[in-house]
């Protein structure tokens, strides 16, 4: 039964462009141009990205508390702290000197691939909004961090219990929660895409190419961010966290 600020309006929608973002990064790359059948490029980026706009989240999100958008300052969803990418192609050296059928069979083989690795995407742990705060138009809030519990011990890893929900306590009925937005990082990505190509010259105008490509050659599972709703609106723990 909160009082309406202006009784002439049942509700007012406000859209603002007052969000801020901060990015710092270091990018290093090394390239080997085609030499002796080998060409490759290695690039690495170390960065840190912050913002106070939850609309950047996947699917978008409403501000924690619309009167103070600084309460949403945290890691951006595109804050991949470490990113490494290696690409290469290599013409196998055997075969070109041979003539006849052996030359056609053994020459023209090329290996290529791309190795991609980057840190996990940040995600936020949340607590549902109780009815005592819905009149303030709160759409979400966060839990409180258990005192003395270091962030370094929260991430357990693995698909069954990726983070420790016991590190968080339910916020009070009128608390926003003191855990910042996107304070935890999800599982990282690592994959190797591999290809083999065989080029055979038939005539001056015609060439036959055989190509096979395998994506994620090592068949490594790439997991998404975990379910991160820790508490219900009544303060009970969510079993799915």
N, C-alpha and C positions, 0 to 999 in steps of 0.2 A: 504493500500500500504506500509506496513511495510517492511523494508529490511530484507532479509534472512541472518541469521548469517553466514551460510556457503552455498555459492551458488551452491556447488557441490551436495547438498542434498535438495530434496523437503521437507523432514521432517525427524526427528529423534525421535524414540520412546525410552524413558528412563524408565527402571524399577529399582527401588532402594529398599534396605532393611534398610532404615535409619529412620524408624519410632520408636517412643518411647511410652511406656505406664507406668502408675503409678497406683498402687492399694494399698489401705489401708483398713483393715477391722477388725471387731471384731465378732467372732462367739461364741455363747453360746448355749449349749444343755443340756437338762435334760431328763433322761430316767427312766421309772419305769418298771422293769422287771415283768414278769407274777406273780401276787400275788393276791389272792382272786378273781380270774377271770378277773383281769384288767391288761393290759399292755399299755403303752403309751410312746410317745416321743415328746418332744417339742424342736424345734431348731429355733434360731433367729440369723440373720446376719445383722449387720450394716456396710456399706462399702461405699467407694468412689473410682471410677475408672475413670481415665483420659487417653487420648491418643491423638496423633496428626496424626492419620491415618483414613481418611474418607472411606477407603476401608473396614473398619469394619462395615459400615452401612449396613442395609438390602438392598441387591441388589448391594452393592458397590457404591462408588462415586469417582469422580476425585478430586484431590486436588483443593482447592480454588485458590491458586497461587503456581505453581509448583516450583518457585524459592525460596519460603520461606514456608516450610512445618509447621513451628511453627504458621503460621496464622490459622492452622486447629486445634490447641490444644483446647480441650474441653472435655466434659463428653463423656465417651464411651457409645455405644448403649447398653452395658450390665451393665450399672451403675444402678442397682436397689437398691436404697439407703437403704431401709428396706425390709427384707424378713423374713416372719414367716411361719412356717410349723408345724402343730400338727397332729399326727397320733395316733390312739387308736383302741383297740378292748376290748370288755367287754362281758364276759359270764354271762348272766342273772342268778341270784341265785335261782330262783324258779324252782321246778320240779324234781331235782335229787333225793329227798327223797321219792318221790311218786312212787308207783308200778303200774303195769298194764298199761291200756290204758292211764290213766291220766299222768303217768310218761313219756310215749312216746310223748304225745302231748305237755306237758308243759316244758320238759327238752330239752337241746341242743340248745337253742336260743343264738345267739351272735350278738352284735351290733359292727360295725366297721365304720371307716371313716377317712378322711383326710381333714383338713382345710388348705387352702393355701391363703396367703395374701402377696402381695409385692407392693412396690411403682411403679409408672409408668415409662415407658421407655423414656429416653431423646429423643427429636427430635429437629430439627433445622428449624428456619424460614428462608426463602430464598427470594432473588430478582433476577429476570432474568438478564442475561448478555446483555448489549447493544452492538451494532456493534462497538462502539469505543474501546471496550476491547477485542473483539474476536481475534484480531491480536496478543494479548499477550497469547492466548490459555487458557483463563479463561473459565472454564466450569460452574462455579456458583459463587455467591456472596451472601452477607447477607444485610438486611436493616440496618439502623441506629436506635439506641434507642432514643426515644424522651427525651430530657433533663428533668431531674426531675421526670421521670416516674419510680417508683420502680418495681423491678421484682416481688415483692410479690403481686402486683395488676394486673399482666398480666393474670394469670390463673383465668378464671371465672368459669370453670367447666360446666358440662352438655353437652349433645350431639349436641345442636344447635349452640352455640357460646362458644367453649371451651376456647379460649384465645382471648384477646382484640387486634385486628389488629391496633387499633388507637395508640397503644404504640410504633409503629414503623413509621419511616419516610423513604421515598425513598432515596437511596444513590445517590450521584452525578454521572455524566456520567463516571467519571474515578475513582470512589471510590470502594473499596472492601466491604465496610460496616463494622461497628464497633461492631455488635452483634456477639458474639462468637458462635461456633458450638455447637449444642445440649444443648442450655442453658435452654430450657423448658422441663418439664417432662409431659409425657402423662398420660392418666387415669390409675389408679392402678388396680390391680386384686384382687378379693376376691371371693372364691368359697368354697363350702363344698360338698365333695363327700361322700355319705352315703350308708351304706350297712347293710342288715339284713340276717343272715344265720341261718338255722335250720338243725341241724345234728341229725339223728335218727339211732340208731344202730339196725339193723335187725337180724344179726347173728354175730358170731365171725369173719366172713370173709366179710360180706356185711354191708354197711352203706349207707343210703339215705341222700342226702343233697339237701336242697332247698335254693336258694340264689336269692336275689333281690338287685340290685345296682342302685342308682340314682346319676347321675353326675350333679353338680351344683344344689343341692337340692333346694335352695331358688330362683332359676331361675334368678339370678342377671345378668344383661346385662354386658358383658365385651367388652369395646370399644377399638378400635385401635387408634393409634395416628391420629390427625386431619390433614386435608389438610393445608399445612403450607407455600405455595408460596404466599407471600404477595403482591409483586409488579411485574408488567410486565417489559419487557426490555425498554419500553418507560417511565417508572415511574408511570404508572397508577395502582391503587389498584385492586387487584384480588378479585372479588366478592365471590369466593369459599373459601377464607381463613377463 
